Every structure is written in C-alpha cells, then in structure tokens.
Amino acid sequence: MKCIVRDDARGIDVVNALQIHSKKRKEVREMKTFKAIVLVFALVMVVTAGINLATVHKATVTVNAGSGFVFEGCWAYFPAGPCYDIYQDALGNYWICSKCGQTKNPGPKVCRIISELTLSRGYWCS
C-alpha cells in the first residue's frame, strides 16, 4: 500500500512533487555533463590546431633562392584548405610558401620552414 502525503493547505501531492523535482534535477545534471563533454571536445580541437600551427616557424637556415628548391606539391593544414606550395631545398628542409600556384621565386624571403611532423599531420591537395 502506497502512502501518499498531502499538503492540505495547497492540495499538492508531495510524493509526486518530489518525483517531478528529482526528474528535473537528473535532466539538469545530464545537460551539464553533455555541455562539459562538448566543451572538452572543443578545447582539444583548438589545442590540436594550435600545436599544428605552432610547429610552423620562421626560417633560420640560410639558403639562396636559386640553390635548388624543388616543388613537392600543394599542402593544407585542414581538409578544407587553403592549399600552400611546399618546396624542399638542397639541405632537405621543407618550406611552406604562398598559396598553391602563386609562388614565383621560392626562398627564405617568401617562404618559411615547416617540419616533417607538421606535414605528416596536414593534408596534401590534389
């Protein structure tokens, strides 16, 4: 036999009110958990993108513009692009230059060294 407590002053079924309150609290907890998961996912994506961008740095190796830059292809940080020209110099360093097809004279003045690790994490354009 279920005991139902009634508040005579307002005519509210206290047991039902507690069940409704408990259900709403559970829904709020689930929503907070979902928001936390989405926030963590977004932070991981931002940090990952930041790490990829941070590995591109200014050139510190002295290379003459005419010293054998070889075009390797077009490459992008993200699948949606934009794509950039990638060259390799005589010393084996990789260089990221202007947008694909727009690099006229590759060299330290118009290009930056990019690591092989960063290239392996990006996308080669077709």
Backbone hydrogen bonds, N-H to C=O, Kabsch-Sander energy under -0.5 kcal/mol:
donor,donor_aa,acceptor,acceptor_aa,energy
4,I,2,K,-0.6
5,V,3,C,-0.5
7,D,12,I,-1.8
8,D,6,R,-1.0
10,R,7,D,-0.7
11,G,7,D,-2.9
12,I,7,D,-0.8
14,V,5,V,-1.7
14,V,12,I,-0.9
15,V,5,V,-0.6
17,A,13,D,-2.1
18,L,14,V,-2.3
19,Q,15,V,-2.1
20,I,16,N,-2.4
21,H,17,A,-2.4
22,S,18,L,-2.5
23,K,19,Q,-2.2
24,K,20,I,-2.2
25,R,21,H,-2.2
26,K,22,S,-2.0
27,E,23,K,-2.1
28,V,24,K,-2.3
29,R,25,R,-2.3
30,E,26,K,-2.5
31,M,27,E,-2.2
32,K,28,V,-2.4
33,T,29,R,-2.3
34,F,30,E,-2.3
35,K,31,M,-2.5
36,A,32,K,-2.2
37,I,33,T,-2.2
38,V,34,F,-2.4
39,L,35,K,-2.5
40,V,36,A,-2.4
41,F,37,I,-2.4
42,A,38,V,-2.5
43,L,39,L,-2.5
44,V,40,V,-2.4
45,M,41,F,-2.2
46,V,42,A,-2.3
47,V,43,L,-2.8
48,T,44,V,-2.5
49,A,45,M,-2.2
50,G,46,V,-2.4
51,I,47,V,-2.3
52,N,48,T,-2.1
53,L,49,A,-2.3
54,A,50,G,-2.3
55,T,51,I,-1.2
56,V,53,L,-1.1
57,H,55,T,-0.5
57,H,113,I,-1.3
63,V,61,V,-0.6
67,S,64,N,-1.9
70,V,88,Q,-2.8
72,E,86,I,-3.3
73,G,86,I,-1.2
75,W,84,Y,-2.6
76,A,123,Y,-3.1
81,G,78,F,-2.0
84,Y,75,W,-3.5
85,D,98,S,-2.7
86,I,73,G,-2.4
87,Y,95,W,-2.4
88,Q,70,V,-2.4
89,D,93,N,-2.3
90,A,67,S,-0.6
92,G,89,D,-1.7
94,Y,114,I,-0.5
95,W,87,Y,-3.1
96,I,112,R,-3.2
97,C,85,D,-2.7
100,C,83,C,-2.3
102,Q,99,K,-2.6
104,K,102,Q,-0.6
110,V,107,G,-1.1
111,C,107,G,-1.9
112,R,96,I,-2.4
114,I,94,Y,-2.3
119,L,115,S,-2.1
120,S,116,E,-2.3
121,R,117,L,-1.0
121,R,118,T,-0.7
122,G,118,T,-0.8
122,G,119,L,-0.7
123,Y,76,A,-3.0
125,C,74,C,-2.5
